[in-house]
């Protein structure tokens, strides 16, 4: 089917952080025929690198994007407080929630995306959360999204009118290697993405996010173009 004759699945709001997962989710939503509206958050995180990456990915996908600035003055995360150290992957405990957890971040982001979706009559909200290999964040679990879907159905006009907006988590049960392979098949420009919790010229290679990204590319049998391009 030609691009001109392609049938649209309707509008979708895609939460885009500029990382590997959200970028793959954006390209998957496009593949499914959605007219994507990217929502990027500037919440005073440690660096602006991921915001720059999100903009670049959205432009590469030829999708509209909006950067929303919000304030979380109470802190509560090493991603918000530059005076706190970002934990190393080698020091992490599988049983503890790391200091990089931002209190209720995905609830805030999803609520904003749901509001945006209602305002533009979108049919879906996409988020790139996944439960396997996640860093211990409670808002990346399938049970959280099941609960949020119920709240959205009862707390929005579209839900009450039985025209509910779907909350889509297409990567929820995939591991990083599977996400990398999917992204490659979709043509995701991984060289434009940024996953590191630090905002240097190249990924630190030591934080949780760098660890899981490297693990994903290694298990997928591929070389991370971001690392290759920074050597």
C-alpha positions as CSV (number, residue, x, y, z in Angstrom):
1,X,0.0,0.0,0.0
2,X,1.4,3.4,-0.9
3,X,2.0,6.0,1.8
4,X,-0.6,8.2,0.2
5,X,-3.3,5.5,0.4
6,X,-2.3,4.3,3.9
7,X,-5.3,4.1,6.2
8,X,-4.7,6.0,9.5
9,X,-5.4,4.3,12.8
10,X,-6.1,7.8,14.2
11,X,-4.2,10.1,16.5
12,X,-2.0,8.8,19.3
13,X,0.0,10.6,22.0
14,X,3.4,9.0,22.5
15,X,5.5,9.7,25.6
16,X,9.0,10.3,24.3
17,X,12.0,10.6,26.6
18,X,14.6,10.2,23.9
19,X,15.7,6.8,25.1
20,X,15.8,3.5,23.4
21,X,12.5,2.2,24.7
22,X,10.3,5.3,24.0
23,X,11.9,5.8,20.6
24,X,11.1,2.2,19.6
25,X,7.6,2.7,20.9
26,X,7.2,5.8,18.7
27,X,8.3,4.0,15.6
28,X,6.0,1.0,16.4
29,X,3.0,3.4,16.8
30,X,3.9,4.9,13.4
31,X,4.1,1.4,11.9
32,X,0.7,0.6,13.2
33,X,-0.7,3.6,11.3
34,X,-1.1,6.2,14.1
35,X,-0.7,9.9,13.5
36,X,1.7,10.4,16.4
37,X,1.9,13.5,18.7
38,X,5.0,13.2,20.9
39,X,5.0,14.5,24.4
40,X,8.4,15.4,25.9
41,X,8.8,16.4,29.5
42,X,11.4,18.9,30.9
43,X,11.0,18.2,34.6
44,X,14.4,19.7,35.6
45,X,16.2,16.4,35.3
46,X,19.9,16.3,35.7
47,X,20.7,17.2,32.1
48,X,19.0,18.3,28.9
49,X,20.6,15.7,26.7
50,X,17.6,13.4,26.7
51,X,15.3,16.3,25.8
52,X,17.6,17.1,22.8
53,X,17.5,13.4,21.8
54,X,13.7,13.3,22.1
55,X,13.4,16.3,19.8
56,X,15.8,14.7,17.3
57,X,14.0,11.4,17.3
58,X,10.6,13.1,16.8
59,X,12.0,15.1,13.9
60,X,13.5,12.0,12.4
61,X,10.1,10.3,12.6
62,X,8.5,13.4,11.1
63,X,6.1,13.6,14.0
64,X,4.8,16.7,15.9
65,X,6.1,17.2,19.4
66,X,5.4,19.3,22.4
67,X,7.9,19.9,25.2
68,X,6.1,20.4,28.5
69,X,8.0,22.0,31.4
70,X,6.9,21.0,34.9
71,X,8.3,21.6,38.3
72,X,8.9,18.9,41.0
73,X,10.4,21.2,43.6
74,X,10.2,18.6,46.4
75,X,12.9,16.5,44.7
76,X,13.1,12.9,46.0
77,X,15.4,11.5,43.2
78,X,19.0,11.5,42.2
79,X,17.7,12.4,38.7
80,X,16.4,15.7,40.1
81,X,19.2,16.6,42.6
82,X,22.7,17.1,41.2
83,X,24.1,16.9,44.7
84,X,23.1,13.2,45.0
85,X,25.2,10.6,43.3
86,X,23.7,8.5,40.6
87,X,24.1,4.8,41.7
88,X,26.3,2.5,39.8
89,X,24.9,-0.6,38.2
90,X,27.5,-2.7,40.1
91,X,26.2,-1.4,43.4
92,X,22.5,-1.9,42.9
93,X,20.3,-4.4,44.8
94,X,17.6,-6.3,43.0
95,X,15.3,-5.9,46.0
96,X,15.6,-2.1,46.4
97,X,14.1,0.8,44.4
98,X,17.0,2.9,43.2
99,X,17.5,6.5,44.0
100,X,16.9,7.3,40.3
101,X,13.2,6.6,40.8
102,X,11.3,9.9,40.5
103,X,8.2,9.8,42.8
104,X,5.1,9.0,40.8
105,X,6.7,10.1,37.5
106,X,4.8,7.8,35.2
107,X,1.5,8.7,36.9
108,X,2.2,12.4,36.2
109,X,3.3,11.7,32.7
110,X,0.4,9.4,31.8
111,X,-2.1,11.8,33.3
112,X,-0.8,14.6,31.2
113,X,-0.7,12.4,28.1
114,X,-4.3,11.3,28.8
115,X,-5.4,15.0,29.1
116,X,-3.6,15.8,25.8
117,X,-5.2,12.8,24.1
118,X,-8.7,13.9,25.1
119,X,-8.1,17.4,24.0
120,X,-7.0,16.3,20.5
121,X,-9.4,13.4,20.2
122,X,-6.7,10.8,20.1
123,X,-7.5,7.2,20.3
124,X,-4.4,6.0,22.2
125,X,-1.6,6.9,24.5
126,X,1.7,4.9,24.0
127,X,4.4,4.5,26.7
128,X,7.6,2.5,26.4
129,X,7.6,1.0,29.8
130,X,8.7,-2.6,30.2
131,X,8.8,-5.0,33.2
132,X,11.7,-7.2,32.3
133,X,15.2,-5.9,33.1
134,X,13.6,-2.7,34.6
135,X,15.5,-0.9,37.4
136,X,13.1,-1.7,40.2
137,X,10.6,1.1,39.4
138,X,7.1,0.3,40.7
139,X,5.5,2.3,37.8
140,X,6.9,0.0,35.2
141,X,4.9,-3.1,36.2
142,X,2.0,-4.5,34.3
143,X,-0.3,-4.3,37.4
144,X,0.3,-0.5,37.5
145,X,-0.9,-0.1,33.9
146,X,-3.9,-2.3,34.5
147,X,-4.9,-0.1,37.4
148,X,-4.3,3.1,35.5
149,X,-6.5,1.9,32.6
150,X,-9.3,1.5,35.1
151,X,-8.8,4.9,36.5
152,X,-8.8,6.4,33.0
153,X,-12.0,4.7,32.1
154,X,-13.8,6.0,35.2
155,X,-12.2,9.5,35.4
156,X,-12.4,10.9,31.9
157,X,-15.2,12.1,29.6
158,X,-14.1,9.7,26.9
159,X,-14.1,6.8,29.3
160,X,-17.6,7.6,30.7
161,X,-18.9,7.9,27.1
162,X,-17.5,4.5,26.3
163,X,-15.0,6.1,23.8
164,X,-12.1,5.3,26.0
165,X,-8.5,6.2,25.1
166,X,-6.3,3.1,25.0
167,X,-3.2,3.1,27.2
168,X,-0.8,1.0,25.1
169,X,2.4,-0.6,26.6
170,X,3.7,-2.6,23.6
171,X,7.1,-3.3,25.2
172,X,5.8,-4.3,28.7
173,X,6.9,-7.9,28.6
174,X,9.9,-7.6,26.3
175,X,13.5,-7.6,27.4
176,X,16.1,-5.1,26.1
177,X,17.5,-7.5,23.5
178,X,14.0,-7.9,22.0
179,X,13.4,-4.2,22.1
180,X,16.7,-3.6,20.3
181,X,15.8,-6.1,17.6
182,X,12.4,-4.6,17.2
183,X,13.8,-1.1,17.0
184,X,16.3,-2.2,14.3
185,X,13.5,-3.8,12.3
186,X,11.5,-0.5,12.5
187,X,14.4,1.6,11.5
188,X,14.7,3.5,14.8
189,X,17.7,5.9,14.7
190,X,19.4,4.6,17.8
191,X,22.3,6.9,17.2
192,X,20.0,9.8,18.1
193,X,18.8,8.3,21.3
194,X,20.2,8.9,24.8
195,X,19.9,6.5,27.8
196,X,22.6,7.4,30.2
197,X,21.5,9.1,33.5
198,X,24.4,11.5,33.1
199,X,24.7,14.1,30.4
200,X,28.3,13.9,29.2
201,X,29.6,13.8,25.7
202,X,29.4,10.0,25.8
203,X,27.5,7.5,28.0
204,X,29.1,6.9,31.3
205,X,28.8,3.1,30.8
206,X,28.3,2.6,34.6
207,X,24.8,3.6,35.6
208,X,21.8,1.3,35.5
209,X,20.5,2.7,32.3
210,X,23.8,2.2,30.5
211,X,24.1,-1.3,31.9
212,X,20.8,-2.4,30.5
213,X,21.3,-0.7,27.2
214,X,24.7,-2.4,26.7
215,X,23.2,-5.7,27.8
216,X,20.4,-5.4,25.3
217,X,22.7,-4.7,22.4
218,X,25.1,-7.4,23.4
219,X,22.4,-10.1,23.7
220,X,20.8,-8.9,20.4
221,X,24.2,-9.5,18.8
222,X,24.5,-5.9,17.7
223,X,26.7,-2.9,18.2
224,X,25.2,0.2,19.8
225,X,25.7,3.0,17.2
226,X,25.8,5.6,19.9
227,X,28.9,4.0,21.5
228,X,30.5,3.4,18.1
229,X,29.9,6.9,17.0
230,X,31.4,8.3,20.2
231,X,34.7,6.5,19.9
